[in-house]
Structures are given as C-alpha cells and as structure tokens.
Amino acid sequence: MSKTVVDQLRANLAQFTATERRVAHQLLADWPMAGLQSATDLARTTGVSTPTVLRLAARLGYASYPGFQKRLREELAAQLSSPLAKSTRTPGSGARHAAARGGSEFAEAVIRNLRETFANLPPTELDEAGRLLADRRRRIHLVGGRFTDSLARYVSVQLRVLRPDVSHLQDQESNWQDQLLDMGRRDVLVVFDIRRYQPSLLRLAEGASARGARVVLVTDQWLSPIARVAAHLLPARVVVPSVLDSSAALLALGEALLAEVTRRDWAHSRRRMRDLERLRESDRPPST
C-alpha cells in the first residue's frame, strides 16, 4: 500500500524549507480541505508564495498541483466509502476465494497493515503519547465509536491495572457531557475513530480540547476530523480484502501505548500488579 499524503507530509517535514513547512503544517491542520483549494488560495492562507506551494507538491513526487489534488480527492473518496462500496466482487466470491487459500491473503494484508502502521508512525508521536498516559498527575479518559469503542474499553481495562485515574466513557453522548464538565489541563482524552467518522466523538474531542485537555487520536490512514484538535496522532492501516475494515493495527497501537506506560513507570505498575494479585488471592474461596 502506498503512503498517504499525510504520511508523505509528516515523513518529510524535516527536509522541507521553512516556508514549505508552513504549507505542510497548514495542510495537516486543516485536512483535507486546505489541499482542495487552489495553489494561490492555499499560498494566501498560509502567507507564502504560490511557487512555494507548487514546489512542495513537486517535492512530494507529484508532477503538478492538480495531480496532488487528484490524489487528495481519491483519498477523500476512500475515507467516505461505505462497506458496500469497498467490494467489487460478487457477493460470497471473496469469502470462497479466501477460504480456498486458507485465509492467507487476509493474513498477509493484516501483517502488511501492522508493518506499514509502525513504519509510517513518527517515533516521537508514540513516545509523547505514552508519556502523557504514564503521567500519574493526569487523568485518562478513553472512548471509541460504534466499532472501535470495544478497543477503547480493552485499553482502559488494561491501563487501570498499570495506573490510577483511568475511565472509559460509555453510554450516550449526554453522559459524556457530564464528564466533560470536569475535564481540564490535567486530563488526557484518548479517542479511537475510523472512517464513517462519528460526529459525536468530534464534538467531545473539540469540547475537551477547548477545556485544555490533551487529545490523543487513534485513527485510520485517512484521518478522523478529530485530527484538527489532536495533540498526538496515531494513524493505523485498516484495509483488508473484506468489505469491513480491520482493527488489528488499531489494537496494536493501543497495546503499544500500554507498553510505553509500563516502560516509563514500571516500578509503580509492578506494585499495582502485585497489589491486584493479592486482592485476587483474598477473593479466592479456601481450598477443601
């Protein structure tokens, strides 16, 4: 799978000139709408010259700015596609084909997703997000969408073993608002959100960010709109030979965050795990 435009921008930030970096930051901050305007309008918005915008597109490997925009539109179409639109095969034929190959095609796609997810992830993002989650002065809140909330719940349960003040936001949006009231600069909101993005999660993330909370976004390669307010962005590859997206790389990112927390504060995590084991021992019925 080729890199997305976001991957290309983030991977090359250090190589851009100062003015090119301004354009790249504008594209990332207002993704994907900034790149869909004309080169002249993007230059005016960013405060650079039109040739700077054109040079940036060329440095990313595009023969022209319209070619760059064509790629953006293709990614936007993929971002908005429904499960039915993802399959070009006859119903059932994909399943028969995968079964005939013992699922190897699907397994290869999942493995490729995992490799590409971590290959395209700036090390500083995982490191900084892990630092936030390991900071026991902060309260951690996790939430996901219709298909990703199970991942948020899983990570929250594991994280509660390692550190205090961890909550999983659940139920209806109206209940989230009650918890939003208490969020501030000591809070971190971890959101799992993939394509067909959930508007309620965007509203929650915007509200948390406005109150000073740090937002960590675990999303797909096309980026949830929450990226606009996220302090740290962890994109995962999700495409597999199926009408449904894969959560394997999303789960791997969640577990990588857990590993970062234990790495940064192992002494505290070990004490909690030992105390938890003692509690479990005391709950066991006496042997007969």
C-alpha positions, 0 to 999 in steps of 0.5 A, spaced: 500 500 500 502 506 498 503 512 503 498 517 504 499 524 503 499 525 510 504 520 511 508 523 505 507 530 509 509 528 516 515 523 513 518 529 510 517 535 514 524 535 516 527 536 509 522 541 507 524 549 507 521 553 512 516 556 508 514 549 505 513 547 512 508 552 513 504 549 507 505 542 510 503 544 517 497 548 514 495 542 510 495 537 516 491 542 520 486 543 516 485 536 512 483 535 507 480 541 505 486 546 505 489 541 499 482 542 495 483 549 494 487 552 489 495 553 489 494 561 490 488 560 495 492 555 499 499 560 498 494 566 501 492 562 507 498 560 509 502 567 507 507 564 502 508 564 495 504 560 490 511 557 487 512 555 494 506 551 494 507 548 487 514 546 489 512 542 495 507 538 491 513 537 486 517 535 492 512 530 494 513 526 487 507 529 484 508 532 477 503 538 478 498 541 483 492 538 480 495 531 480 496 532 488 489 534 488 487 528 484 490 524 489 487 528 495 480 527 492 481 519 491 483 519 498 477 523 500 473 518 496 476 512 500 475 515 507 467 516 505 466 509 502 461 505 505 462 497 506 458 496 500 462 500 496 469 497 498 467 490 494 467 489 487 466 482 487 460 478 487 457 477 493 460 470 497 466 470 491 471 473 496 469 469 502 470 462 497 476 465 494 479 466 501 477 460 504 480 456 498 487 459 500 486 458 507 485 465 509 492 467 507 491 473 503 487 476 509 493 474 513 498 477 509 494 484 508 493 484 516 501 483 517 502 488 511 497 493 515 501 492 522 508 493 518 506 499 514 502 502 521 509 502 525 513 504 519 509 510 517 508 512 525 513 518 527 517 515 533 516 521 537 508 521 536 508 514 540 513 516 545 509 523 547 503 519 547 505 514 552 508 519 556 502 523 557 498 516 559 504 514 564 503 521 567 500 519 574 498 527 575 493 526 569 487 523 568 485 518 562 479 518 559 478 513 553 472 512 548 471 509 541 465 509 536 460 504 534 466 499 532 472 501 535 469 503 542 470 495 544 478 497 543 477 503 547 474 499 553 480 493 552 485 499 553 482 502 559 481 495 562 488 494 561 491 501 563 487 501 570 491 495 572 498 499 570 495 506 573 490 510 577 485 515 574 483 511 568 475 511 565 472 509 559 466 513 557 460 509 555 453 510 554 450 516 550 453 522 548 449 526 554 453 522 559 459 524 556 457 531 557 457 530 564 464 528 564 466 533 560 464 538 565 470 536 569 475 535 564 481 540 564 489 541 563 490 535 567 486 530 563 488 526 557 482 524 552 484 518 548 479 517 542 479 511 537 475 513 530 475 510 523 472 512 517 464 513 517 467 518 522 462 519 528 460 526 529 459 525 536 466 523 538 468 530 534 464 534 538 467 531 545 474 531 542 473 539 540 469 540 547 475 537 551 480 540 547 477 547 548 477 545 556 485 544 555 485 537 555 490 533 551 487 529 545 490 523 543 487 520 536 487 513 534 485 513 527 485 510 520 490 512 514 485 517 512 484 521 518 478 522 523 476 530 523 478 529 530 485 530 527 484 538 527 484 538 535 489 532 536 495 533 540 498 526 538 496 522 532 496 515 531 494 513 524 493 505 523 492 501 516 485 498 516 484 495 509 483 488 508 480 484 502 473 484 506 468 489 505 469 491 513 475 494 515 480 491 520 482 493 527 488 489 528 493 495 527 488 499 531 489 494 537 496 494 536 497 501 537 493 501 543 497 495 546 503 499 544 501 505 548 500 500 554 507 498 553 510 505 553 506 506 560 509 500 563 516 502 560 516 509 563 513 507 570 514 500 571 516 500 578 509 503 580 505 498 575 509 492 578 506 494 585 499 495 582 500 488 579 502 485 585 497 489 589 491 486 584 494 479 585 493 479 592 486 482 592 485 476 587 488 471 592 483 474 598 477 473 593 479 466 592 474 461 596 479 456 601 481 450 598 477 443 601 
